Amino acid sequence: MSKPLVYIDQNIIGLQLQGIIKLSKRNDVIWVYSKEHFAEIRRSNEAEKYLGVLDAIDAKLLDLVLDENWKISGEARLIENGTPYDHYDSYIEATGDVDFDDTIFDPFQVWVNGGGDEGPLKELSEKFSQQILKLTSDLPFDTTEITDKIKQIKPEFDPMVDEMISNGNDIHKTRAAFGDEKGAIGSISGEKQIENIWEIISPTMQGTNIGCDQFFGFDPIEKHGYEIWPIYLGIIGCNSVLDILGFQAEKKCRKLNKIHNVRSDAGHIAMGAYCSAIISEDKRLIKRAKAIYEYKKIGTSPILITREANKPIQPTAGASAD
Protein backbone atom coordinates (compact mmCIF):
# COMPACT_ATOMS: atom_id res chain seq x y z
CA MET A 1 0.00 0.00 0.00
CA SER A 2 1.43 3.39 -1.01
CA LYS A 3 2.08 6.02 1.63
CA PRO A 4 -0.20 9.08 1.81
CA LEU A 5 1.25 12.22 0.23
CA VAL A 6 1.01 15.29 2.48
CA TYR A 7 1.59 18.59 0.68
CA ILE A 8 3.20 21.25 2.88
CA ASP A 9 2.48 24.92 2.23
CA GLN A 10 5.44 27.29 2.17
CA ASN A 11 4.47 28.79 5.53
CA ILE A 12 4.92 25.38 7.15
CA ILE A 13 8.58 25.46 6.13
CA GLY A 14 8.82 28.86 7.82
CA LEU A 15 7.29 27.46 11.02
CA GLN A 16 9.83 24.64 10.97
CA LEU A 17 12.67 27.14 10.63
CA GLN A 18 11.36 29.08 13.62
CA GLY A 19 11.10 25.93 15.71
CA ILE A 20 7.36 26.40 16.10
CA ILE A 21 6.57 23.09 14.43
CA LYS A 22 8.66 19.92 14.38
CA LEU A 23 8.32 17.90 11.23
CA SER A 24 10.67 14.98 10.63
CA LYS A 25 11.14 12.17 8.17
CA ARG A 26 8.36 9.65 8.69
CA ASN A 27 7.67 6.11 7.58
CA ASP A 28 3.89 6.49 7.41
CA VAL A 29 3.62 9.58 5.13
CA ILE A 30 5.62 11.33 2.44
CA TRP A 31 6.03 15.10 2.78
CA VAL A 32 5.54 16.73 -0.60
CA TYR A 33 6.51 20.04 -2.19
CA SER A 34 6.30 21.44 -5.73
CA LYS A 35 8.02 23.90 -8.03
CA GLU A 36 5.65 26.52 -6.64
CA HIS A 37 7.81 26.34 -3.52
CA PHE A 38 10.85 27.04 -5.68
CA ALA A 39 9.17 30.19 -7.05
CA GLU A 40 8.62 31.43 -3.49
CA ILE A 41 12.06 30.34 -2.31
CA ARG A 42 13.65 32.17 -5.22
CA ARG A 43 11.92 35.41 -4.20
CA SER A 44 13.10 35.02 -0.59
CA ASN A 45 16.84 35.15 -1.38
CA GLU A 46 17.31 32.57 1.39
CA ALA A 47 17.17 29.40 -0.66
CA GLU A 48 19.59 27.35 1.45
CA LYS A 49 17.47 27.67 4.61
CA TYR A 50 14.23 26.53 3.02
CA LEU A 51 15.81 23.79 0.93
CA GLY A 52 17.52 22.56 4.10
CA VAL A 53 14.16 22.03 5.79
CA LEU A 54 12.82 20.08 2.82
CA ASP A 55 15.95 17.96 2.73
CA ALA A 56 15.93 17.28 6.48
CA ILE A 57 12.38 15.89 6.42
CA ASP A 58 13.08 13.91 3.23
CA ALA A 59 10.36 15.75 1.31
CA LYS A 60 9.76 14.70 -2.29
CA LEU A 61 9.08 16.84 -5.36
CA LEU A 62 5.66 16.52 -6.98
CA ASP A 63 5.73 17.69 -10.59
CA LEU A 64 3.12 18.07 -13.32
CA VAL A 65 3.29 15.60 -16.19
CA LEU A 66 3.43 17.24 -19.62
CA ASP A 67 2.37 15.58 -22.86
CA GLU A 68 4.34 15.42 -26.11
CA ASN A 69 3.22 18.97 -26.93
CA TRP A 70 4.41 20.31 -23.56
CA LYS A 71 0.84 20.76 -22.38
CA ILE A 72 -0.33 19.82 -18.90
CA SER A 73 -1.63 16.24 -19.07
CA GLY A 74 -3.78 16.39 -15.95
CA GLU A 75 -1.49 14.04 -14.04
CA ALA A 76 1.38 14.59 -11.62
CA ARG A 77 4.34 12.40 -10.68
CA LEU A 78 6.38 12.03 -7.52
CA ILE A 79 10.11 12.39 -8.14
CA GLU A 80 11.76 10.25 -5.49
CA ASN A 81 15.35 10.60 -6.69
CA GLY A 82 17.50 13.67 -6.10
CA THR A 83 17.56 16.20 -3.29
CA PRO A 84 15.65 19.49 -3.02
CA TYR A 85 18.98 21.21 -3.74
CA ASP A 86 19.36 19.25 -6.99
CA HIS A 87 15.81 19.98 -8.12
CA TYR A 88 16.08 23.65 -7.22
CA ASP A 89 19.29 24.01 -9.24
CA SER A 90 17.54 22.39 -12.22
CA TYR A 91 14.60 24.74 -11.77
CA ILE A 92 16.84 27.81 -11.72
CA GLU A 93 18.71 26.59 -14.78
CA ALA A 94 15.51 25.86 -16.71
CA THR A 95 13.83 29.16 -15.88
CA GLY A 96 17.05 31.01 -16.64
CA ASP A 97 17.03 29.60 -20.16
CA VAL A 98 13.71 31.31 -20.89
CA ASP A 99 13.99 35.07 -20.85
CA PHE A 100 10.35 35.82 -20.13
CA ASP A 101 8.98 38.10 -17.43
CA ASP A 102 6.02 36.27 -15.91
CA THR A 103 4.98 39.40 -14.00
CA ILE A 104 3.99 41.33 -17.13
CA PHE A 105 0.25 40.84 -16.64
CA ASP A 106 0.32 41.49 -12.88
CA PRO A 107 -1.02 45.07 -13.32
CA PHE A 108 -4.00 43.63 -15.21
CA GLN A 109 -4.80 41.08 -12.49
CA VAL A 110 -4.38 43.64 -9.72
CA TRP A 111 -6.64 46.15 -11.51
CA VAL A 112 -9.39 43.56 -12.01
CA ASN A 113 -9.17 42.78 -8.29
CA GLY A 114 -9.79 46.45 -7.50
CA GLY A 115 -6.25 47.64 -6.88
CA GLY A 116 -3.23 49.12 -8.58
CA ASP A 117 -3.08 52.31 -10.61
CA GLU A 118 -3.31 53.34 -14.23
CA GLY A 119 0.43 53.74 -14.92
CA PRO A 120 1.55 50.09 -15.05
CA LEU A 121 -1.69 49.18 -16.86
CA LYS A 122 -0.99 51.69 -19.64
CA GLU A 123 2.56 50.34 -20.02
CA LEU A 124 1.33 46.77 -20.42
CA SER A 125 1.09 46.59 -24.22
CA GLU A 126 4.53 48.11 -24.76
CA LYS A 127 6.18 45.77 -22.27
CA PHE A 128 4.42 42.76 -23.75
CA SER A 129 5.48 43.71 -27.27
CA GLN A 130 9.09 44.15 -26.18
CA GLN A 131 9.01 40.80 -24.42
CA ILE A 132 7.79 38.98 -27.55
CA LEU A 133 10.40 40.74 -29.67
CA LYS A 134 13.11 39.63 -27.26
CA LEU A 135 11.91 36.01 -27.34
CA THR A 136 11.80 35.88 -31.15
CA SER A 137 14.91 37.91 -31.98
CA ASP A 138 17.21 34.87 -32.15
CA LEU A 139 14.95 32.56 -34.14
CA PRO A 140 16.84 31.00 -37.10
CA PHE A 141 14.36 32.09 -39.77
CA ASP A 142 12.73 35.19 -41.20
CA THR A 143 10.65 36.77 -38.41
CA THR A 144 9.18 39.61 -40.50
CA GLU A 145 5.66 38.21 -40.20
CA ILE A 146 6.01 37.83 -36.43
CA THR A 147 7.38 41.37 -36.14
CA ASP A 148 4.43 42.76 -38.11
CA LYS A 149 2.00 40.98 -35.79
CA ILE A 150 3.82 42.32 -32.74
CA LYS A 151 3.38 45.85 -34.08
CA GLN A 152 -0.39 45.27 -33.96
CA ILE A 153 -0.40 44.42 -30.25
CA LYS A 154 -0.29 48.00 -29.00
CA PRO A 155 -3.02 49.53 -31.25
CA GLU A 156 -5.31 46.57 -30.52
CA PHE A 157 -4.54 46.25 -26.82
CA ASP A 158 -4.49 49.90 -25.76
CA PRO A 159 -8.17 50.66 -26.52
CA MET A 160 -9.17 47.74 -24.28
CA VAL A 161 -6.98 49.10 -21.49
CA ASP A 162 -8.39 52.60 -21.96
CA GLU A 163 -11.91 51.22 -21.66
CA MET A 164 -10.98 49.34 -18.48
CA ILE A 165 -9.57 52.51 -16.98
CA SER A 166 -12.61 54.59 -17.97
CA ASN A 167 -14.92 52.02 -16.38
CA GLY A 168 -12.91 52.14 -13.17
CA ASN A 169 -12.15 49.22 -10.90
CA ASP A 170 -14.38 49.71 -7.88
CA ILE A 171 -14.44 46.12 -6.63
CA HIS A 172 -17.74 46.66 -4.83
CA LYS A 173 -19.40 47.66 -8.11
CA THR A 174 -17.85 44.64 -9.81
CA ARG A 175 -19.24 42.30 -7.18
CA ALA A 176 -22.62 44.00 -7.29
CA ALA A 177 -22.68 43.41 -11.06
CA PHE A 178 -22.39 39.71 -10.29
CA GLY A 179 -25.37 39.90 -7.96
CA ASP A 180 -23.50 40.29 -4.68
CA GLU A 181 -24.55 43.79 -3.67
CA LYS A 182 -24.29 43.16 0.07
CA GLY A 183 -21.06 41.18 0.23
CA ALA A 184 -22.79 37.90 1.03
CA ILE A 185 -20.24 35.83 -0.86
CA GLY A 186 -17.45 36.79 1.51
CA SER A 187 -19.27 35.25 4.47
CA ILE A 188 -20.43 31.99 2.90
CA SER A 189 -19.47 28.94 4.95
CA GLY A 190 -20.61 25.35 5.55
CA GLU A 191 -21.12 22.78 2.83
CA LYS A 192 -21.32 23.29 -0.94
CA GLN A 193 -19.82 26.76 -0.83
CA ILE A 194 -19.07 27.01 -4.56
CA GLU A 195 -22.64 25.97 -5.37
CA ASN A 196 -23.97 28.54 -2.90
CA ILE A 197 -21.86 31.27 -4.51
CA TRP A 198 -23.20 30.21 -7.91
CA GLU A 199 -26.77 30.60 -6.65
CA ILE A 200 -26.03 34.28 -6.03
CA ILE A 201 -24.30 34.78 -9.36
CA SER A 202 -26.34 32.61 -11.73
CA PRO A 203 -29.23 35.10 -12.23
CA THR A 204 -26.73 37.53 -13.77
CA MET A 205 -25.66 34.80 -16.23
CA GLN A 206 -29.11 34.20 -17.68
CA GLY A 207 -29.15 34.31 -21.46
CA THR A 208 -25.56 33.05 -21.69
CA ASN A 209 -24.15 29.57 -22.09
CA ILE A 210 -22.10 30.00 -18.93
CA GLY A 211 -22.68 27.43 -16.21
CA CYS A 212 -21.00 26.99 -12.85
CA ASP A 213 -17.97 25.12 -14.21
CA GLN A 214 -17.49 27.68 -16.98
CA PHE A 215 -17.80 30.66 -14.64
CA PHE A 216 -15.31 29.37 -12.10
CA GLY A 217 -12.74 28.38 -14.72
CA PHE A 218 -12.99 24.59 -14.61
CA ASP A 219 -14.35 24.29 -18.14
CA PRO A 220 -13.52 27.52 -19.98
CA ILE A 221 -15.06 28.16 -23.39
CA GLU A 222 -11.61 28.92 -24.84
CA LYS A 223 -9.39 25.94 -24.00
CA HIS A 224 -6.26 27.04 -25.90
CA GLY A 225 -5.80 23.71 -27.66
CA TYR A 226 -6.84 21.47 -24.78
CA GLU A 227 -9.66 18.97 -25.33
CA ILE A 228 -10.19 18.66 -21.60
CA TRP A 229 -9.13 21.53 -19.35
CA PRO A 230 -6.68 20.19 -16.70
CA ILE A 231 -7.89 20.33 -13.12
CA TYR A 232 -4.65 22.11 -12.17
CA LEU A 233 -5.48 25.04 -14.47
CA GLY A 234 -9.11 24.90 -13.37
CA ILE A 235 -8.14 25.38 -9.72
CA ILE A 236 -5.80 28.25 -10.63
CA GLY A 237 -8.62 29.91 -12.58
CA CYS A 238 -11.14 29.34 -9.81
CA ASN A 239 -8.86 31.07 -7.31
CA SER A 240 -8.66 34.11 -9.59
CA VAL A 241 -12.46 34.25 -9.78
CA LEU A 242 -12.76 33.91 -6.00
CA ASP A 243 -10.34 36.83 -5.58
CA ILE A 244 -12.67 39.03 -7.62
CA LEU A 245 -15.76 37.83 -5.77
CA GLY A 246 -14.16 38.31 -2.35
CA PHE A 247 -14.47 34.74 -1.12
CA GLN A 248 -11.64 34.18 1.37
CA ALA A 249 -9.72 36.86 -0.54
CA GLU A 250 -6.85 38.82 0.97
CA LYS A 251 -5.99 42.47 0.42
CA LYS A 252 -2.69 41.38 -1.15
CA CYS A 253 -4.60 40.39 -4.30
CA ARG A 254 -4.99 44.15 -4.91
CA LYS A 255 -1.30 44.98 -4.37
CA LEU A 256 1.15 44.81 -7.24
CA ASN A 257 4.07 43.84 -5.01
CA LYS A 258 2.08 41.02 -3.40
CA ILE A 259 0.16 39.49 -6.31
CA HIS A 260 2.86 36.84 -6.84
CA ASN A 261 2.03 35.50 -3.36
CA VAL A 262 -1.61 35.19 -4.41
CA ARG A 263 -0.58 33.18 -7.46
CA SER A 264 1.57 30.93 -5.29
CA ASP A 265 -1.36 30.27 -2.95
CA ALA A 266 -3.44 29.17 -5.94
CA GLY A 267 -0.56 27.01 -7.18
CA HIS A 268 -0.25 25.27 -3.81
CA ILE A 269 -3.99 24.50 -3.70
CA ALA A 270 -3.80 23.16 -7.27
CA MET A 271 -0.81 20.91 -6.54
CA GLY A 272 -2.37 19.78 -3.26
CA ALA A 273 -5.21 18.27 -5.31
CA TYR A 274 -2.84 15.42 -6.25
CA CYS A 275 -2.15 14.52 -2.62
CA SER A 276 -3.90 12.91 0.33
CA ALA A 277 -3.72 16.11 2.38
CA ILE A 278 -2.48 19.70 2.31
CA ILE A 279 -1.34 21.45 5.48
CA SER A 280 -1.03 25.19 5.99
CA GLU A 281 -1.17 27.88 8.66
CA ASP A 282 -3.11 30.09 6.23
CA LYS A 283 -6.77 29.84 7.23
CA ARG A 284 -8.01 31.47 4.03
CA LEU A 285 -6.00 29.05 1.88
CA ILE A 286 -7.37 26.05 3.77
CA LYS A 287 -10.96 27.31 3.51
CA ARG A 288 -10.59 27.88 -0.22
CA ALA A 289 -9.00 24.47 -0.69
CA LYS A 290 -11.86 22.85 1.20
CA ALA A 291 -14.49 24.61 -0.93
CA ILE A 292 -12.76 23.80 -4.22
CA TYR A 293 -11.93 20.19 -3.40
CA GLU A 294 -15.48 19.56 -2.20
CA TYR A 295 -16.97 21.05 -5.37
CA LYS A 296 -14.75 18.98 -7.68
CA LYS A 297 -15.01 15.89 -5.47
CA ILE A 298 -11.26 15.80 -4.86
CA GLY A 299 -10.28 13.59 -1.92
CA THR A 300 -7.52 15.80 -0.53
CA SER A 301 -7.97 16.72 3.15
CA PRO A 302 -7.18 20.39 3.91
CA ILE A 303 -5.57 20.61 7.37
CA LEU A 304 -5.17 23.90 9.21
CA ILE A 305 -2.18 24.31 11.52
CA THR A 306 -3.09 26.55 14.45
CA ARG A 307 -1.02 27.97 17.27
CA GLU A 308 -1.94 29.61 20.56
CA ALA A 309 0.20 31.47 23.06
CA ASN A 310 2.22 29.14 25.27
CA LYS A 311 0.70 26.05 23.65
CA PRO A 312 2.25 23.61 21.22
CA ILE A 313 1.18 23.89 17.61
CA GLN A 314 -1.77 21.72 16.67
CA PRO A 315 -3.17 20.37 13.40
CA THR A 316 -6.89 20.97 12.94
CA ALA A 317 -9.13 19.23 10.42
CA GLY A 318 -9.84 21.56 7.52
CA ALA A 319 -13.57 21.08 7.89
CA SER A 320 -13.50 22.81 11.26
CA ALA A 321 -11.98 25.93 9.75
CA ASP A 322 -15.39 27.39 8.84
Contacts in CASP RR format, 6 or more apart in sequence:
PFRMAT RR
TARGET T0000
AUTHOR 0000-0000-0000
METHOD contacts of the structure
MODEL  1
MSKPLVYIDQNIIGLQLQGIIKLSKRNDVIWVYSKEHFAEIRRSNEAEKY
LGVLDAIDAKLLDLVLDENWKISGEARLIENGTPYDHYDSYIEATGDVDF
DDTIFDPFQVWVNGGGDEGPLKELSEKFSQQILKLTSDLPFDTTEITDKI
KQIKPEFDPMVDEMISNGNDIHKTRAAFGDEKGAIGSISGEKQIENIWEI
ISPTMQGTNIGCDQFFGFDPIEKHGYEIWPIYLGIIGCNSVLDILGFQAE
KKCRKLNKIHNVRSDAGHIAMGAYCSAIISEDKRLIKRAKAIYEYKKIGT
SPILITREANKPIQPTAGASAD
3 27 0 8 1.000
3 28 0 8 1.000
3 29 0 8 1.000
3 30 0 8 1.000
4 28 0 8 1.000
4 29 0 8 1.000
4 30 0 8 1.000
4 275 0 8 1.000
4 276 0 8 1.000
4 277 0 8 1.000
5 29 0 8 1.000
5 30 0 8 1.000
5 32 0 8 1.000
5 62 0 8 1.000
5 78 0 8 1.000
5 274 0 8 1.000
5 275 0 8 1.000
5 276 0 8 1.000
5 277 0 8 1.000
6 29 0 8 1.000
6 30 0 8 1.000
6 31 0 8 1.000
6 32 0 8 1.000
6 275 0 8 1.000
6 276 0 8 1.000
6 277 0 8 1.000
6 278 0 8 1.000
6 279 0 8 1.000
7 32 0 8 1.000
7 33 0 8 1.000
7 34 0 8 1.000
7 62 0 8 1.000
7 268 0 8 1.000
7 271 0 8 1.000
7 272 0 8 1.000
7 274 0 8 1.000
7 275 0 8 1.000
7 277 0 8 1.000
7 278 0 8 1.000
7 279 0 8 1.000
7 300 0 8 1.000
8 23 0 8 1.000
8 31 0 8 1.000
8 32 0 8 1.000
8 33 0 8 1.000
8 59 0 8 1.000
8 278 0 8 1.000
8 279 0 8 1.000
8 280 0 8 1.000
9 268 0 8 1.000
9 278 0 8 1.000
9 279 0 8 1.000
9 280 0 8 1.000
9 281 0 8 1.000
9 282 0 8 1.000
9 285 0 8 1.000
10 36 0 8 1.000
10 37 0 8 1.000
10 40 0 8 1.000
10 41 0 8 1.000
10 50 0 8 1.000
10 264 0 8 1.000
10 268 0 8 1.000
11 280 0 8 1.000
11 281 0 8 1.000
11 282 0 8 1.000
12 21 0 8 1.000
12 23 0 8 1.000
12 279 0 8 1.000
12 280 0 8 1.000
12 281 0 8 1.000
12 305 0 8 1.000
13 37 0 8 1.000
13 50 0 8 1.000
13 53 0 8 1.000
13 54 0 8 1.000
14 50 0 8 1.000
14 53 0 8 1.000
15 21 0 8 1.000
15 281 0 8 1.000
15 305 0 8 1.000
15 313 0 8 1.000
16 22 0 8 1.000
16 23 0 8 1.000
16 53 0 8 1.000
16 57 0 8 1.000
17 49 0 8 1.000
17 50 0 8 1.000
17 53 0 8 1.000
20 307 0 8 1.000
20 313 0 8 1.000
21 305 0 8 1.000
21 313 0 8 1.000
23 31 0 8 1.000
23 53 0 8 1.000
23 57 0 8 1.000
24 56 0 8 1.000
24 57 0 8 1.000
25 31 0 8 1.000
25 56 0 8 1.000
25 57 0 8 1.000
25 58 0 8 1.000
29 276 0 8 1.000
30 59 0 8 1.000
30 60 0 8 1.000
30 78 0 8 1.000
31 54 0 8 1.000
31 57 0 8 1.000
31 58 0 8 1.000
31 59 0 8 1.000
31 60 0 8 1.000
32 59 0 8 1.000
32 60 0 8 1.000
32 61 0 8 1.000
32 62 0 8 1.000
32 78 0 8 1.000
32 272 0 8 1.000
32 275 0 8 1.000
33 54 0 8 1.000
33 59 0 8 1.000
33 60 0 8 1.000
33 61 0 8 1.000
33 62 0 8 1.000
33 84 0 8 1.000
34 61 0 8 1.000
34 62 0 8 1.000
34 63 0 8 1.000
34 267 0 8 1.000
34 268 0 8 1.000
34 271 0 8 1.000
35 61 0 8 1.000
35 63 0 8 1.000
35 91 0 8 1.000
36 264 0 8 1.000
36 267 0 8 1.000
36 268 0 8 1.000
36 271 0 8 1.000
37 50 0 8 1.000
37 54 0 8 1.000
38 87 0 8 1.000
38 88 0 8 1.000
38 91 0 8 1.000
38 92 0 8 1.000
39 260 0 8 1.000
39 264 0 8 1.000
40 261 0 8 1.000
40 264 0 8 1.000
41 47 0 8 1.000
41 50 0 8 1.000
41 51 0 8 1.000
41 88 0 8 1.000
42 92 0 8 1.000
43 260 0 8 1.000
44 50 0 8 1.000
47 88 0 8 1.000
51 84 0 8 1.000
51 85 0 8 1.000
51 88 0 8 1.000
52 84 0 8 1.000
52 85 0 8 1.000
54 84 0 8 1.000
55 83 0 8 1.000
55 84 0 8 1.000
55 85 0 8 1.000
59 84 0 8 1.000
60 78 0 8 1.000
60 79 0 8 1.000
60 80 0 8 1.000
61 78 0 8 1.000
61 79 0 8 1.000
61 84 0 8 1.000
61 87 0 8 1.000
62 76 0 8 1.000
62 77 0 8 1.000
62 78 0 8 1.000
62 79 0 8 1.000
62 271 0 8 1.000
62 272 0 8 1.000
62 274 0 8 1.000
62 275 0 8 1.000
63 76 0 8 1.000
63 77 0 8 1.000
63 79 0 8 1.000
64 72 0 8 1.000
64 73 0 8 1.000
64 74 0 8 1.000
64 75 0 8 1.000
64 76 0 8 1.000
64 232 0 8 1.000
65 72 0 8 1.000
65 73 0 8 1.000
65 74 0 8 1.000
65 75 0 8 1.000
65 76 0 8 1.000
65 77 0 8 1.000
66 72 0 8 1.000
66 73 0 8 1.000
67 73 0 8 1.000
71 225 0 8 1.000
71 226 0 8 1.000
72 230 0 8 1.000
72 232 0 8 1.000
72 233 0 8 1.000
73 230 0 8 1.000
74 230 0 8 1.000
74 231 0 8 1.000
74 232 0 8 1.000
76 232 0 8 1.000
76 271 0 8 1.000
76 274 0 8 1.000
79 87 0 8 1.000
99 134 0 8 1.000
99 135 0 8 1.000
100 131 0 8 1.000
100 135 0 8 1.000
101 127 0 8 1.000
101 131 0 8 1.000
103 260 0 8 1.000
104 124 0 8 1.000
104 127 0 8 1.000
104 128 0 8 1.000
104 131 0 8 1.000
105 124 0 8 1.000
105 128 0 8 1.000
106 120 0 8 1.000
106 256 0 8 1.000
106 259 0 8 1.000
106 260 0 8 1.000
107 116 0 8 1.000
107 119 0 8 1.000
107 120 0 8 1.000
107 121 0 8 1.000
107 123 0 8 1.000
107 124 0 8 1.000
107 256 0 8 1.000
108 121 0 8 1.000
108 124 0 8 1.000
109 240 0 8 1.000
109 253 0 8 1.000
109 259 0 8 1.000
110 116 0 8 1.000
110 253 0 8 1.000
110 254 0 8 1.000
110 255 0 8 1.000
110 256 0 8 1.000
110 259 0 8 1.000
111 121 0 8 1.000
111 164 0 8 1.000
111 169 0 8 1.000
112 169 0 8 1.000
112 174 0 8 1.000
112 244 0 8 1.000
113 169 0 8 1.000
113 171 0 8 1.000
113 243 0 8 1.000
113 244 0 8 1.000
113 249 0 8 1.000
113 253 0 8 1.000
113 254 0 8 1.000
114 169 0 8 1.000
114 170 0 8 1.000
114 171 0 8 1.000
114 174 0 8 1.000
114 254 0 8 1.000
115 169 0 8 1.000
115 171 0 8 1.000
115 254 0 8 1.000
115 255 0 8 1.000
116 169 0 8 1.000
116 254 0 8 1.000
116 255 0 8 1.000
116 256 0 8 1.000
118 165 0 8 1.000
120 256 0 8 1.000
121 161 0 8 1.000
121 164 0 8 1.000
121 165 0 8 1.000
122 158 0 8 1.000
122 161 0 8 1.000
122 165 0 8 1.000
124 157 0 8 1.000
124 161 0 8 1.000
125 153 0 8 1.000
125 154 0 8 1.000
125 157 0 8 1.000
125 158 0 8 1.000
125 161 0 8 1.000
126 154 0 8 1.000
128 153 0 8 1.000
128 157 0 8 1.000
129 150 0 8 1.000
129 151 0 8 1.000
129 153 0 8 1.000
129 154 0 8 1.000
132 146 0 8 1.000
132 150 0 8 1.000
132 153 0 8 1.000
133 147 0 8 1.000
133 150 0 8 1.000
136 143 0 8 1.000
136 146 0 8 1.000
136 147 0 8 1.000
136 150 0 8 1.000
137 143 0 8 1.000
139 146 0 8 1.000
171 244 0 8 1.000
171 246 0 8 1.000
171 254 0 8 1.000
174 244 0 8 1.000
175 181 0 8 1.000
175 183 0 8 1.000
175 185 0 8 1.000
175 244 0 8 1.000
175 245 0 8 1.000
175 246 0 8 1.000
177 204 0 8 1.000
178 200 0 8 1.000
178 201 0 8 1.000
178 204 0 8 1.000
178 245 0 8 1.000
179 200 0 8 1.000
179 201 0 8 1.000
179 203 0 8 1.000
179 204 0 8 1.000
180 200 0 8 1.000
180 201 0 8 1.000
180 245 0 8 1.000
183 246 0 8 1.000
184 200 0 8 1.000
185 197 0 8 1.000
185 200 0 8 1.000
185 245 0 8 1.000
185 246 0 8 1.000
185 247 0 8 1.000
186 245 0 8 1.000
186 246 0 8 1.000
186 247 0 8 1.000
186 248 0 8 1.000
186 249 0 8 1.000
188 196 0 8 1.000
188 197 0 8 1.000
188 247 0 8 1.000
189 322 0 8 1.000
190 322 0 8 1.000
191 294 0 8 1.000
192 294 0 8 1.000
192 295 0 8 1.000
193 247 0 8 1.000
193 290 0 8 1.000
193 291 0 8 1.000
193 294 0 8 1.000
193 295 0 8 1.000
194 212 0 8 1.000
194 216 0 8 1.000
194 238 0 8 1.000
194 291 0 8 1.000
194 292 0 8 1.000
194 294 0 8 1.000
194 295 0 8 1.000
195 212 0 8 1.000
195 295 0 8 1.000
197 245 0 8 1.000
197 247 0 8 1.000
198 211 0 8 1.000
198 212 0 8 1.000
198 215 0 8 1.000
198 216 0 8 1.000
201 215 0 8 1.000
201 245 0 8 1.000
202 211 0 8 1.000
202 212 0 8 1.000
205 211 0 8 1.000
205 215 0 8 1.000
209 221 0 8 1.000
210 221 0 8 1.000
213 219 0 8 1.000
214 220 0 8 1.000
214 221 0 8 1.000
215 241 0 8 1.000
216 234 0 8 1.000
216 237 0 8 1.000
216 238 0 8 1.000
216 241 0 8 1.000
216 242 0 8 1.000
216 295 0 8 1.000
217 229 0 8 1.000
217 234 0 8 1.000
217 237 0 8 1.000
217 238 0 8 1.000
217 241 0 8 1.000
218 229 0 8 1.000
218 231 0 8 1.000
218 234 0 8 1.000
218 238 0 8 1.000
218 296 0 8 1.000
219 229 0 8 1.000
220 229 0 8 1.000
223 229 0 8 1.000
231 270 0 8 1.000
231 273 0 8 1.000
231 296 0 8 1.000
231 298 0 8 1.000
232 270 0 8 1.000
232 271 0 8 1.000
232 273 0 8 1.000
233 270 0 8 1.000
234 270 0 8 1.000
235 266 0 8 1.000
235 267 0 8 1.000
235 269 0 8 1.000
235 270 0 8 1.000
235 273 0 8 1.000
235 292 0 8 1.000
235 296 0 8 1.000
236 263 0 8 1.000
236 266 0 8 1.000
236 267 0 8 1.000
236 270 0 8 1.000
237 266 0 8 1.000
238 292 0 8 1.000
239 262 0 8 1.000
239 265 0 8 1.000
239 266 0 8 1.000
239 267 0 8 1.000
239 269 0 8 1.000
239 270 0 8 1.000
239 288 0 8 1.000
239 292 0 8 1.000
240 266 0 8 1.000
242 248 0 8 1.000
242 249 0 8 1.000
242 288 0 8 1.000
243 249 0 8 1.000
243 253 0 8 1.000
243 262 0 8 1.000
247 288 0 8 1.000
247 291 0 8 1.000
248 284 0 8 1.000
248 285 0 8 1.000
248 287 0 8 1.000
248 288 0 8 1.000
248 291 0 8 1.000
249 284 0 8 1.000
250 262 0 8 1.000
250 284 0 8 1.000
252 258 0 8 1.000
252 259 0 8 1.000
252 261 0 8 1.000
252 262 0 8 1.000
253 259 0 8 1.000
253 262 0 8 1.000
265 282 0 8 1.000
265 285 0 8 1.000
265 288 0 8 1.000
268 278 0 8 1.000
268 280 0 8 1.000
268 285 0 8 1.000
269 278 0 8 1.000
269 285 0 8 1.000
269 288 0 8 1.000
269 289 0 8 1.000
269 292 0 8 1.000
272 278 0 8 1.000
272 289 0 8 1.000
272 300 0 8 1.000
273 292 0 8 1.000
273 293 0 8 1.000
273 296 0 8 1.000
273 298 0 8 1.000
273 300 0 8 1.000
274 300 0 8 1.000
275 300 0 8 1.000
276 299 0 8 1.000
276 300 0 8 1.000
276 301 0 8 1.000
277 300 0 8 1.000
277 301 0 8 1.000
277 302 0 8 1.000
277 303 0 8 1.000
278 286 0 8 1.000
278 289 0 8 1.000
278 300 0 8 1.000
278 301 0 8 1.000
278 302 0 8 1.000
278 303 0 8 1.000
279 303 0 8 1.000
279 304 0 8 1.000
279 305 0 8 1.000
279 315 0 8 1.000
280 286 0 8 1.000
280 289 0 8 1.000
280 302 0 8 1.000
280 303 0 8 1.000
280 304 0 8 1.000
280 305 0 8 1.000
281 304 0 8 1.000
281 305 0 8 1.000
281 306 0 8 1.000
281 307 0 8 1.000
283 304 0 8 1.000
283 321 0 8 1.000
286 302 0 8 1.000
286 303 0 8 1.000
286 304 0 8 1.000
286 318 0 8 1.000
286 321 0 8 1.000
287 302 0 8 1.000
287 321 0 8 1.000
287 322 0 8 1.000
289 300 0 8 1.000
289 302 0 8 1.000
290 302 0 8 1.000
290 318 0 8 1.000
290 319 0 8 1.000
290 321 0 8 1.000
292 298 0 8 1.000
293 299 0 8 1.000
293 300 0 8 1.000
293 302 0 8 1.000
301 317 0 8 1.000
301 318 0 8 1.000
302 318 0 8 1.000
302 321 0 8 1.000
303 315 0 8 1.000
303 316 0 8 1.000
303 317 0 8 1.000
303 318 0 8 1.000
304 315 0 8 1.000
304 316 0 8 1.000
304 317 0 8 1.000
304 318 0 8 1.000
304 320 0 8 1.000
304 321 0 8 1.000
305 313 0 8 1.000
305 314 0 8 1.000
305 315 0 8 1.000
305 316 0 8 1.000
306 313 0 8 1.000
306 314 0 8 1.000
306 315 0 8 1.000
306 316 0 8 1.000
307 313 0 8 1.000
307 314 0 8 1.000
END
